[in-house]
Amino acid sequence: DPKILPIFQDALISMLDVGKWPVFALLPPEELRLIRQACVFGSAANEAIYITVNDEVFALGTNCSGCLGLGDTQSTIEPRRIDILCGKKIVSLSYGTGPHVVIATADGEVYAWGHNGYSQLGNGTTNHGLTPALVSTNLISKRVKEVACGSHHTIALTTEGEVYAWGYNNSGQVGSGSTANQPTPRRVSSCLQNKVVVNIACGQLCSMAVLDNGETYGWGYNCNGQLGLGNNGNQQTPCRIAALQGINIVQVSCGYAHTLALTDEGFIYSWGANSYGQLGTGNKSNQAVPTLINMDKERLVEVAACHTSHTSAAKTQSGQVLMWGQCRGQAVAYPHLTHFTNTDDVFACFATPAVTWHLLSVDGDDYLTVAQSLKREFDSPEISDLKFLVDGKCIHVHKALLKIRCEHFRALLNETDEETIEIHQFSYLVYRAFLEYLYTDTINLPPEDAIGLLDLATYYRESRLKRLCQETIKRGITEENAITLLSAAVKYEARDLEEFCFKFCVNHLTAVTQTQAFADMDHDLLKNFISKASRYGAFKN
């Protein structure tokens, strides 16, 4: 059914063709097959670091300023292993233009190496770092989950939502209130004090942070309006983007001197430099305040930009990829639909230099894993030994797998030898999605239909499925359907979803109260909603 969007396709990482990145062209196929994560960087996309399925880390390239972390400045056309990083499980990686490289590991540690002329390695010196070194000052008791680099500065986000920054500070990009370079990690406080940051990004000379309440802050260089503050003055401490008041941002991405922001409703705002059309507004005028990009496409789920280029990209909910800005020297001033399956390919094929905008994830395709084999057998009659009949349609499954995967079926199938079981209380679409989930661990349903699946998950006491349904529904929330989803969350006792829908309704209160769903709202639910919203401060004006 073409209407069913693969909502959870991110869970099954799309296959990335490392062959699109020429720096890997000399690697033999058997080595390429082992790559699971990769990063391409450098002034001519001539440096690369990759991580294999065995969690070994390798580097190759020109090794400018020792940026490959190999202990010397020798260039290497063949991959060499970075021993100190093997087994570390890298979760975030970013790089500057020096280049310097910074990573965060699954344990929350930060390692940095490469160019250090501005103390961007955070070790208190300006000596280049030839091997990865732990960044410890002020971070030793913290767990870092994300890192971002500008040209010569670094910022890090902790699991508690704090931001630390260090390095080059000529424009205030470290957020310390001065323009003195910052030799070691320093907490970015001022108006971020007591706030929880969930996402960070850096342009060449600026920094951006998104809070858990959807507010966005920027600091540093602002001569192109890339902080979105309505002026062109540099800022030495974080400033809230007032023009986004009432708009909830969930992800921000920075180009060389422009910024893209994704809202909780799947819209994109852009601001900053625009000489290549990188704001997607249809013209080349800089914008000092966030401007909504006019997309007649469906909901967007990802924005992508990289501080080394003037290229912009985005991905829609069904997996379509758009690009605009500087594309192989051409200025594309309006989002252009591509045939790519991921935003990484935009940067591989059209950015200058053709570097990765984040850590690439690659799915192995050399053989079918257990999960892939099971997925292939779902609803295939060939070796199935059980049929479900729902709404007059058949779904073919395997008794053994259902027993292994679900307590309900273990009990049911031990008591019956039937080869066909009729189901009456759920629709075909919902029941098929449930059975497919048992084979794939993912949900293949649009948000509206996921409510029916939430009902089933509650009935069968499938707590993980219930959680996935809640996530799917969250991704599909709009002003029109928010009250319907809130009612469903209350009905099926999905607390997390109820809280999410409630906050969304409060944040979009005016629009939500004018919908038909609000007018038809159940009396008790309405009373409860108004009382809770007032406690939340929705009516304090």
C-alpha positions, 0 to 999 in steps of 0.5 A: 500500500503506497499510503503506508510510509516507512515511519521507522526507516531510520531504525533500519539504516539505509545502505550507504555506498562508500564508493560515492566517496572517492577517498575510499576508491582504493579499498578492496571490496572485502574491506569496504564491506566491513565499514559501518561508520565513516567520516570524510573531511579536509579541504579537498575531501582528502582525509577519512576515518572509518569504523568497522563492524569489529569496532576497529578504527582506521584512517587514510589521507593527507594527514594535514596537521596530524588530523588522522590521529596516527602519531605522525604527519605522514600521509597514507594512501592505505588505511592505518589503524588508530589503536587507541580508538579501537573498541571505543564505540564512537557515537558522535564525530565532528571536525574543523577546517584546521582540521581538528577532529573531536569524537564522543564515545558511548561511555561519554568520553571526548577525544580530540586530535589534529590542528590546535593553533587556537586550543581547539583540542581543549588541552590548554596548549596550542601544540598540534595533537598527533594522537587522540587525547582525552579531553578532561578539564571540567568534563571528567565527571560528565558524559558527553553525547554529542560534539560539534566543531566550527572552523577552529572551535569545539562545543560538546553537549552532555547527557544532562543538557549542558554545553561546554565550549573551547578554542577559537573565540574571535567572534564570541563563538565560545560563548564566554562573554569575551573574545579571548580564545578558550584553552580548555572546556568551559561551561556555556552558561549566562542565559543557558544556565538551568536550561536543558539543551538537546541539540547543538551545531556550529557554523564556521564561527558561530554556535547554535543550541536547541533546548528541550522546550523548542527554543533556539539560542545562537552565539558568535559571528553574525555578520551574515545574520546567521544567528537569526537575531534580526541584526548583524552584531556578533554575540559573545554569549547565547541569545534566544532567537525571539523571532521563533517564539511559539515555534518548537525547533527539534533540530538545527544544522549549520552551513558555512554562514547559514542555519537551518532549523526543523520544527516539531511539525516538520517545517524548515526555517532558514536564516543567514548568508544566501549568496548561493541560494542556500536558504531555499527562499528562491532568491539570494538575499541574506536573512537576519531572521528565520524565514519559513521555506515554502515546501509543497512537500510532505512533512520533513524529518531531517535538515542537513548542512555542513560548516565547510560548504554552502549546501543545504539538504532535507529529507521527507517523512517518506524518504525523499531527499531535497537539496539547494544552495551551492550544488557543484558550483551552481546556485540552486535557490529553491529546494530541488527534489533528488533521486537520493535516498539519504542526505549524505549523498547530496554532500557526496555528489554536490557539496564543495568540498564533498565531505560528510555533514555528520558521521555516516552510518552504513548497513552491511549487505554482504549476507542476510542477518537473522533479522533480515532473513526473518523479515524476508519470510514474513507473509510469505506462503512458501514455508508458512505453517499458519494463516490469519484471516482478517477482514477476508484477507490472509496473512502467512506466518510461522508458529515457532516464531510467534511463540518465541516472540509473543507470550500471547501466541505461546499460550494460544498456539500451545492449545490449538492445532488450527492452520487458520485463525480468524481475527475479528476485533482488529483491522487487517492493516493493524493486525498485519502491522503487529505480525510484521513487527514480530518479524522486524522489530519495526512499525510500518504504519502511518501515525493515524493507524498507529492508534489502532496498533496502540490499542492492540499493544495495550490488549496484548500487553506488548510494552515495547510495541506500545512504546514504538507506537507512541513514537510513531504517533508523536512523529505524526502530530499536527494541530489538526489531529493533536486532540484526537491523539491526546484522547487516544493516549488517555484511553490507552494509558500511554502516559509518555504520549499523553504528556507529549500531546498535551505539551504540543496542544499547549504550545499550539493552543490557539490553533488547536482550540479552533479544530473540529476535534476540540469542539467534539472533545469528551466533556471530562477530558476537556475539563481535565485538559483546561485544568491541567493547561492552567496549571501549566501556565497556558492562560497566565496572560 
